[in-house]
Amino acid sequence: MAAAARVIGVIGDLDLNNPTHRFTNAALEHAAVEYAWVPTDRIRHGAAAALPRFAGLLIAPGSPYRDMEGAIAAVRYARERGVPLVGT
């Protein structure tokens, strides 16, 4: 498996003023997990293009999502393709 395939996609709209988002980043960094935030509005109509590079997905806690349909599209993408998913 290529190094990029071990990246975790964090589904949500990063707001560093939100303590939960800061703690999510800190926890993933502490665990030495490579991750990238994926905005929900980028996923709504393009999950198949936005998500294949991730080995797993984490639905970010503490969000009102800018695009709830985008968050749901990420969950659907993971379920239909057997991608590991953690939701909060």
N, C-alpha and C positions, 0 to 999 in steps of 0.2 A: 504494500500500500504506500503510495507516495505521501510525502510529508504534508502536502496541502490537504490530503484526504482526511487528516486527523483534526482538522479545524472544526470547532463547534460553532454553529450559527445561533446567535442570540436574537430571537425574534422580538422586536419591540422598537420603540422610538426613544433612543438614548437621550436622557436628560440628566446631566450631571448635577443638577439642583435637586434631583430626586434621590434621597438617601438609599433607597432600595437598589437603584441602578449603580450607584457608587459601590455598594456592598457586593453586588453581583460581580462587578469587575474585580474587586479585591479578592473575592473568594476564588474566582477562576484563575487569577494570577497566582494566588497562594498555592493552588493545586497544580500550577505549572501547565495549565491547559491553554492551548492556542485557541483564540476565539475571535469572532467578528460580529458586530451588531448589524442586523439587517432591518431597515425600516419597513414597517408594515405597508406603507403605500407603494413600496417597490415590489411587493410580492403579489398584491391582489390579482393582477392580470398576467403575472410572469413568474409564478413559483418555479416552473420547470426550468426557466432560465437563471433565476436568482439563487436556487438552493442546491443544485447537484454537487457543488464543490465541498459541501459540509458532510462530515461523518456522522453528525447527530445534530439535533436541534433542541434548544432550550427556549421555551416561551417565557419571556422576561416577566418577572414579578413586578408589581408596583406600577403598572402602566394603565393609564387610560391610553388606548391605542389610537393613533391618528386614523387608522383604517382597520376596523374590526374584521372586515371581510378579508383583509390581507393576512391577519393573524390566523383566521380560520383556514385560509388557503394553505398556509404553512403546515398546519396540523393535518389537513387532508393529504397534502403532498407526502408527509412522513408516513402516514397510515397506509396509503396506497402503494408505497414503495418499500416499506419495511425499514425505514430510516429510524434509528433510535430517537425517541422524543421524551423530553421531560417538560411537563406543564405545571403551572402553579395555580 
